[in-house]
Amino acid sequence: MAATLVPVAAFDGSTNGTGATDAALPVTPGGARPLEEMVRLGTQALRSGETEKGIDSLRYAADQGHAGAQWKLGRMYAEGEGVERNDIKAFQYFSQIANMHADDNPATPQARFVADAFVALGGYYLVGIPNTKIHRDTSRARDMFAYAASYFGDPDAQYHLARLYIDGDGVRRDPRFAARWLGLAAHKGQYQAQAALGGLLFKGDDGVPRQAAQGLMWLTLARDAAAGPDDKWVVDLYDDAFASATPDERSMALVYLEKYMKIAR
């Protein structure tokens, strides 16, 4: 692995990296329950509104190294889902996954949790966490994205890695290199990558020749997938490209789109 992660215990002084003590873990008659059962019970409790019970069950599994439980707790704290948002706790859980599961086979079901943890860590390093030891470090962010993009083939990681090279954020700007990663992610249906690739191809850039019709095709796919208020940039990018495209470019984009949809099916 290219980067060395910061041990999670260094931030809060606890032995399990979450601030929980052994006494807080659920006691089970006859010994520990299978981890999958604890995760199932924890998930059911969360759905029933029993947040504390759910967290205890997930924490038990997480402390035993269950990547799915670690990921769920990390997401809960990152998004403030059922708990008060706490980015450092989220960072710690994602770090546990990265430290313990970085070499997991990409074909295993839990690989998606591991890849997402690397992406989340990259996002934290990209901006830092105020009032903590996690400062903005674009080099570490690039390492996190690059590992998940290459080893796990994660489309979100591929998009974020490409974004660094498009913007020249902490790296030498390289649109051509970015386009390669965007292409991989776009073909996997990552709509942000489709939008970024479309914009890059429509206008052209250093080392990337202008291919307006193909660019408009990718922008059309991205626009159709955009759903939330944070996706306004995708819609705006499409609208600007469509408005400036020639009739021939629009027609050719439809031809490319029809071919792509047939292959995608």
Disulfide bonds with the S-S distance in Angstrom:
none
